[in-house]
Amino acid sequence: MTATPRRGTPAPALRSRPPSAPAEVSPARGPRPPPRPFHIRGNRCRLHWLPALRSPLLCSFHHPPLPCPLKDRTESNVRMAMTLEEAPWLGWLLVKALMRFAFMVVNNLVAIPSYICYVIILQPLRVLDSKRFWYIEGIMYKWLLGMVASWGWYAGYTVMEWGEDIKAVSKDEAVMLVNHQATGDVCTLMMCLQDKGLVVAQMMWLMDHIFKYTNFGIVSLVHGDFFIRQGRSYRDQQLLLLKKHLENNYRSRDRKWIVLFPEGGFLRKRRETSQAFAKKNNLPFLTNVTLPRSGATKVILNALVAQQKNGSPAGGDAKELDSKSKGLQWIIDTTIAYPKAEPIDIQTWILGYRKPTVTHVHYRIFPIKDVPLETDDLTTWLYQRFVEKEDLLSHFYETGAFPPSKGHKEAVSREMTLSNLWIFLIQSFAFLSGYMWLLFW
């Protein structure tokens, strides 16, 4: 390729010059700028004038495309395509969540007032036959908890049970010690205990006082659940109130099971404090659970077990205790595990925007005679149980299953199911009752 010389000007010699060479100086034109670099865009090469040649340099070579602009553009297009494809699904998810929320609101507006109206109407029976009254109240209470369980059931949130079969002790008195990760733990227990006979009807919950102000708070107050306020400044007072509550309500209302969360709060809120306490006092360092508090457990055991050694019943008036009752007999160590350690909260349970999930619950039963009652020994015993929970959860998060129980080679799981017919019947009863009370008033 040659350049056409200007008239009256000799043709310059063609020679290569490194890009870093200094610019040539012409007496008439001054300093000459260095050649401009090629500007490559996509698969094309833009032409520039080389001052030394005074002619366009035609780019005839082939070069590979630069990856960055094309890659960014491709990823952007893929993201846009994925967004467009997911738009109908996201829209349906939003519509479904709104429909579920609307049904939940109507369900509460119908079922809870109906429950309260039945309790008011049955007050004469409470005076004449207290045991029968609390039996009927317990059945209605179980139905209400079954409705809450059905919200998760139809969203695909099911339960797989592991360990010992607690149906064998469903007619005895027991305390459940449960690890606490999120508000969905309560809903999970409401579901997995529905097929355990009258356990839910005769159960007493110990839960955070904030639940008192929810839509279900008034039902729990009538049923006799205990709302405990967290915090060191309230601790002693709350334990005295718990002792008094057990004495006034446990035996008189024919309660048999107590659900307790010994950690005293959610895992995400207490983990850092628990680990600092463990490091300071040379205690086990836990990550999947926190160190339990023994105060409420000690009050329950002392109220329902200790006095039985003297031959007198604990937790209420002796006249109100059934002669066939054997008192508190079992501690059920309950461990709840969520896939990938992602717990379900109450909002997810209601709205159902999370994909179907199987929650895993592991049971281990201890006879009450093997549980120490002295404060220090009881605290040590509780620490041992939660160290075992730590190992159980670590194994589950690594393998997706709980390890086999002692004396067994393989772990056996049981899928918990709810009867669709039973759910339909209790929901129908709730809506018919609401319609009846509306006409009555």
C-alpha positions in Angstrom: 0.0 0.0 0.0 1.5 3.4 -1.0 0.6 7.0 -0.4 0.3 9.6 -3.2 2.8 12.4 -2.7 1.8 16.0 -2.7 2.7 18.1 -5.7 6.2 19.6 -5.4 6.9 17.4 -2.3 9.1 14.4 -2.5 7.6 11.2 -1.3 8.5 10.4 2.3 10.3 7.3 3.0 8.2 4.5 4.4 9.6 3.3 7.6 8.1 1.9 10.8 8.4 3.8 14.0 7.6 2.5 17.4 4.5 4.1 19.1 6.7 5.5 21.8 9.0 7.4 19.4 8.9 11.2 19.7 6.8 13.1 17.2 8.5 14.4 14.1 8.8 18.2 13.7 8.0 19.9 10.4 9.4 23.4 9.9 6.1 24.5 8.3 3.5 22.6 10.4 5.2 22.3 13.9 5.0 19.1 15.9 3.3 16.2 14.4 1.0 14.1 16.7 1.6 10.4 17.0 -0.7 8.0 15.2 -4.1 7.6 16.8 -4.8 4.0 18.0 -7.4 1.8 16.4 -10.8 1.9 18.0 -12.4 -1.5 17.9 -16.1 -1.8 18.5 -17.7 -5.2 18.3 -16.4 -7.0 15.2 -15.6 -3.8 13.2 -12.6 -1.6 13.1 -13.0 2.1 12.8 -10.7 3.8 10.2 -8.4 6.6 11.3 -6.0 8.8 9.3 -2.4 8.1 9.9 -0.6 11.5 9.6 2.5 9.9 8.4 0.8 8.2 5.4 -1.9 10.8 4.7 -4.3 8.0 3.6 -6.8 5.8 5.3 -5.4 2.5 6.5 -7.8 -0.2 5.5 -8.1 -2.7 8.2 -8.2 -6.1 6.5 -7.3 -8.4 9.4 -9.7 -10.4 11.5 -9.6 -10.2 15.2 -11.5 -12.0 18.0 -14.4 -10.0 19.4 -13.9 -8.4 22.8 -15.8 -10.4 25.4 -16.8 -7.8 27.9 -19.3 -5.7 26.0 -20.9 -8.7 24.4 -21.0 -10.7 27.6 -22.6 -7.8 29.5 -25.1 -7.3 26.8 -25.9 -11.1 26.7 -26.3 -11.3 30.5 -28.6 -8.3 30.4 -30.7 -9.9 27.7 -30.8 -13.2 29.7 -31.9 -11.4 32.8 -34.6 -9.6 30.9 -35.8 -12.8 29.4 -35.9 -14.5 32.8 -37.7 -11.6 34.3 -40.3 -11.7 31.5 -40.7 -15.5 31.9 -41.1 -15.2 35.7 -43.5 -12.3 35.6 -46.6 -14.5 35.3 -45.4 -16.7 38.2 -44.6 -13.7 40.4 -48.0 -12.2 39.6 -49.8 -15.5 40.5 -47.7 -15.7 43.7 -48.8 -12.2 44.7 -52.5 -13.0 43.9 -52.3 -16.2 45.8 -50.7 -14.5 48.8 -53.5 -11.9 48.8 -56.2 -14.5 48.6 -54.6 -16.5 51.4 -54.4 -13.4 53.6 -58.0 -12.5 52.9 -59.1 -16.1 53.8 -57.0 -16.0 57.0 -58.7 -12.7 58.0 -62.2 -14.1 57.3 -61.3 -17.3 59.1 -60.2 -15.5 62.2 -63.2 -13.2 62.1 -65.5 -16.2 62.0 -63.7 -18.8 64.2 -62.4 -16.8 67.1 -65.7 -14.9 67.9 -67.5 -18.2 67.6 -65.2 -19.8 70.1 -65.7 -17.0 72.5 -69.5 -17.1 72.1 -69.5 -20.8 72.8 -67.4 -20.4 75.9 -69.8 -17.7 77.2 -72.9 -19.8 76.5 -71.3 -22.8 78.3 -70.4 -20.9 81.5 -73.3 -22.6 83.5 -71.8 -26.0 82.6 -68.5 -24.8 84.0 -70.2 -24.4 87.4 -72.1 -27.7 87.2 -69.4 -29.9 85.6 -66.0 -28.1 85.3 -64.2 -31.2 83.9 -66.7 -31.5 81.0 -66.6 -27.8 80.3 -62.8 -27.8 79.9 -63.0 -30.9 77.8 -65.4 -29.2 75.3 -63.3 -26.0 75.4 -60.2 -28.1 74.7 -61.8 -29.7 71.6 -62.7 -26.3 70.2 -59.2 -25.1 71.0 -57.8 -28.1 69.1 -60.0 -27.2 66.1 -58.7 -23.6 66.1 -55.1 -24.8 66.1 -56.0 -27.3 63.3 -57.2 -24.3 61.2 -53.8 -22.6 61.7 -52.1 -25.9 60.8 -54.2 -26.1 57.6 -52.9 -22.8 56.4 -49.4 -24.3 56.2 -50.6 -27.7 55.0 -52.3 -26.3 51.9 -49.2 -24.2 51.2 -47.1 -27.3 51.0 -45.4 -26.9 54.5 -45.4 -30.5 55.9 -43.7 -32.2 58.8 -41.4 -35.3 58.9 -41.0 -36.9 62.3 -37.9 -38.7 63.6 -36.8 -40.5 66.7 -39.2 -42.0 69.3 -42.9 -42.2 68.7 -44.6 -39.8 71.2 -48.0 -41.2 70.5 -47.1 -43.9 73.0 -47.2 -41.3 75.8 -49.9 -39.0 74.5 -52.3 -39.9 77.4 -49.6 -39.2 80.1 -48.4 -35.9 81.5 -45.3 -34.6 79.8 -43.2 -31.4 79.2 -41.9 -30.7 75.7 -38.5 -28.9 75.6 -38.2 -27.3 72.1 -35.4 -25.3 70.4 -36.6 -22.0 69.1 -35.6 -20.5 65.7 -38.7 -18.5 64.5 -42.4 -17.9 64.9 -43.0 -20.8 62.6 -41.9 -23.2 65.3 -45.3 -22.8 67.0 -47.2 -23.4 63.8 -45.1 -26.5 63.2 -46.0 -27.9 66.6 -49.6 -27.1 66.0 -49.5 -29.2 62.9 -47.4 -32.2 64.1 -49.4 -32.7 67.3 -52.8 -32.8 65.7 -52.7 -36.5 65.2 -51.6 -37.3 68.8 -55.0 -37.8 70.3 -56.2 -35.1 72.8 -52.7 -33.7 73.4 -53.5 -30.3 71.8 -56.8 -30.0 73.6 -55.1 -30.6 77.0 -51.9 -28.7 76.3 -50.6 -25.5 78.0 -48.2 -23.3 76.1 -45.5 -21.1 77.6 -44.9 -18.4 75.1 -43.6 -14.8 74.8 -45.9 -12.2 76.1 -46.0 -10.5 72.6 -48.4 -13.3 71.5 -50.9 -12.0 73.9 -51.6 -9.1 71.6 -52.1 -11.1 68.5 -55.4 -12.3 67.1 -55.0 -15.6 68.9 -54.1 -14.0 72.2 -57.6 -14.0 73.7 -58.1 -17.7 72.8 -54.8 -18.5 74.7 -55.9 -16.4 77.6 -59.2 -18.3 77.9 -57.5 -21.7 77.4 -55.0 -21.0 80.2 -51.7 -20.6 78.3 -49.0 -18.6 80.1 -47.4 -15.5 78.6 -43.9 -14.9 79.9 -42.0 -11.6 79.7 -38.3 -11.9 78.8 -35.6 -9.9 80.5 -33.5 -10.1 83.6 -35.5 -7.4 85.4 -38.7 -9.4 85.0 -37.2 -12.9 85.6 -38.0 -13.5 89.3 -41.4 -11.9 89.1 -42.3 -14.0 86.0 -41.2 -17.3 87.7 -43.5 -16.5 90.7 -46.4 -15.8 88.3 -45.7 -19.0 86.5 -45.8 -21.0 89.7 -49.1 -19.4 90.7 -50.5 -20.0 87.2 -49.7 -23.7 87.4 -51.3 -24.0 90.8 -54.5 -22.3 89.6 -54.9 -23.7 86.1 -53.0 -26.9 85.4 -54.9 -29.4 87.4 -58.2 -27.6 87.5 -58.4 -27.5 83.7 -57.2 -31.1 83.2 -54.0 -30.1 81.4 -51.5 -32.8 80.6 -48.8 -31.4 78.3 -46.7 -28.2 78.6 -44.7 -26.8 75.7 -41.6 -24.8 76.8 -38.9 -23.1 74.8 -36.0 -23.0 77.3 -33.7 -20.8 75.2 -35.9 -17.9 76.1 -35.9 -16.3 72.6 -35.1 -16.9 68.9 -31.8 -18.3 67.9 -30.8 -15.3 65.7 -31.4 -12.9 68.6 -29.7 -14.9 71.4 -26.8 -16.7 69.7 -24.2 -14.0 70.1 -25.1 -13.4 73.8 -25.2 -17.1 74.5 -21.8 -17.7 72.9 -20.3 -14.8 74.9 -21.7 -16.3 78.1 -20.4 -19.7 77.2 -16.9 -18.4 76.5 -16.8 -16.4 79.7 -18.0 -19.4 81.9 -16.2 -22.2 80.0 -19.4 -23.7 78.7 -20.1 -25.5 75.4 -19.9 -23.2 72.4 -23.1 -23.7 70.4 -24.1 -22.4 66.9 -27.3 -24.2 66.0 -28.9 -23.7 69.4 -28.3 -21.5 72.4 -27.7 -22.4 76.1 -31.0 -23.0 77.8 -32.3 -21.2 80.8 -33.4 -23.4 83.6 -35.7 -21.1 85.6 -39.1 -22.0 84.0 -38.2 -25.7 83.8 -37.3 -25.8 87.5 -40.6 -24.1 88.5 -42.6 -26.6 86.4 -40.8 -29.7 87.7 -41.0 -28.5 91.3 -44.7 -27.7 91.0 -45.7 -30.9 89.2 -43.2 -33.5 90.4 -41.5 -32.7 93.7 -44.5 -32.9 96.0 -45.5 -36.2 94.7 -42.7 -37.9 96.6 -44.6 -37.0 99.8 -47.7 -38.7 98.4 -49.7 -35.5 97.7 -50.4 -34.1 94.2 -48.6 -31.1 93.0 -49.8 -28.2 90.9 -53.3 -27.7 92.3 -55.8 -28.7 94.9 -55.8 -32.4 95.8 -59.5 -32.6 95.4 -59.3 -31.6 91.8 -56.8 -34.3 90.9 -58.1 -37.4 89.2 -57.3 -40.5 91.3 -56.0 -42.2 88.2 -53.5 -39.4 87.4 -49.9 -40.3 87.9 -48.6 -36.8 87.6 -45.8 -35.6 85.4 -44.1 -38.6 83.9 -42.1 -37.6 80.8 -39.7 -35.0 79.4 -39.9 -34.9 75.6 -36.8 -33.4 74.1 -38.0 -32.0 70.8 -35.6 -30.7 68.0 -37.0 -28.7 65.0 -34.8 -28.5 61.9 -35.5 -26.6 58.7 -33.8 -27.4 55.3 -30.6 -25.3 54.8 -31.2 -23.8 58.3 -33.8 -21.4 56.9 -36.7 -21.3 59.4 -40.3 -20.5 58.5 -41.9 -17.5 60.1 -45.6 -16.8 60.7 -45.8 -14.5 57.7 -44.6 -17.2 55.4 -47.1 -19.7 57.0 -50.0 -17.3 56.3 -49.1 -16.0 52.9 -47.5 -19.1 51.5 -45.0 -17.3 49.2 -42.2 -19.8 50.0 -41.9 -23.0 48.0 -43.2 -26.2 49.6 -40.9 -27.2 52.5 -40.6 -30.2 54.8 -39.8 -29.3 58.4 -38.2 -32.1 60.4 -38.9 -32.8 64.0 -36.9 -35.2 66.2 -38.2 -36.6 69.5 -36.4 -38.2 72.4 -38.3 -39.2 75.6 -36.8 -39.2 79.1 -38.6 -40.6 82.2 -39.1 -38.0 84.8 -37.3 -40.1 87.4 -34.1 -39.6 85.4 -34.3 -35.8 85.5 -32.6 -34.1 88.5 -34.6 -31.5 90.4 -31.7 -29.6 92.1 -30.9 -26.3 90.4 -27.2 -27.0 89.5 -27.9 -30.6 88.4 -30.9 -29.6 86.4 -29.0 -26.9 84.6 -26.2 -29.3 83.7 -28.8 -31.8 82.5 -30.4 -29.2 80.3 -27.0 -28.2 78.9 -26.4 -31.8 77.9 -29.7 -32.0 76.1 -28.9 -28.9 74.1 -25.4 -30.1 73.3 -27.1 -33.2 71.9 -29.5 -30.9 69.9 -26.4 -29.2 68.5 -25.0 -32.5 67.3 -28.4 -33.5 65.9 -28.8 -30.3 63.9 -25.2 -30.4 62.6 -25.8 -33.9 61.3 -29.0 -32.9 59.7 -27.6 -29.8 58.0 -24.7 -32.0 56.6 -26.8 -35.0 55.5 -30.4 -33.8 55.3 -31.5 -36.4 57.9 -31.2 -37.0 61.6 -28.9 -39.8 62.8 -30.4 -43.1 64.0 -31.4 -43.5 67.6 -29.2 -45.5 70.0 -29.6 -49.2 69.4 -30.7 -48.7 65.8 -28.7 -49.0 62.6 -30.9 -46.8 60.5 -32.9 -43.7 61.2 -36.6 -44.1 60.7 -38.8 -41.1 59.7 -42.6 -40.8 59.7 -44.5 -38.4 57.5 -47.2 -36.5 59.4 -50.5 -36.0 57.5 -53.6 -34.0 58.1 -57.0 -35.3 57.0 -58.5 -33.0 54.3 -62.0 -34.2 55.3 -61.3 -33.3 58.9 -60.1 -29.8 57.9 -63.2 -29.3 55.7 -65.5 -30.3 58.6 -63.9 -28.0 61.2 -63.8 -25.1 58.8 -67.5 -25.7 57.8 -68.4 -25.8 61.5 -66.6 -22.5 62.1 -68.3 -20.7 59.2 -71.7 -22.1 60.1 -71.2 -21.1 63.7 -70.2 -17.6 62.6 -73.3 -17.3 60.5 -75.5 -18.6 63.3 -74.1 -16.1 65.8 -74.5 -13.3 63.3 -78.2 -14.1 62.9 -78.6 -14.5 66.7 -77.1 -11.1 67.5 
